[in-house]
C-alpha cells in the first residue's frame, strides 16, 4: 500500500546519498540491489518524482535500511526501526539515522554511482 505525498523535501535532502549518472530505471535499481538482500518496499510513503523504494532488514532483526530512487537519479536512504515489527517505534522515528560513510560507499559501488 502506497501513501502518495507531494514530498517531504527537507527530510529527503537530509538523507540524500548520491546521484546515479547516467540515470538508471527502477528495474535496474532493484536488480542491482537484490544481491545485497534488498526487496521491494510495499508499505511506505511515495514522494514526488520517486520511482522506486526498497528495504533490507538489518542483521539485528529490529531495524531496516530504506532506499528511494528519484527520476533525476538521486538516491536517498536511511536506517530505522523495521516497520512491520515495530510500527509505533518506526512512526515515532526511533533510531532513525543517516547511513554511515561505509554504508554509503557500499551502495554507491553496487549502484555504479
PyMOL commands that set and color helices and strands:
alter all, ss='L'
color gray80, all
select helices_A, chain A and resi 9-14+26-34+87-91+101-111
alter helices_A, ss='H'
color red, helices_A
select strands_A, chain A and resi 2-4+16-19+39-40+44-46+50-57+63-70+74-81+97-98
alter strands_A, ss='S'
color yellow, strands_A
deselect
rebuild
show_as cartoon
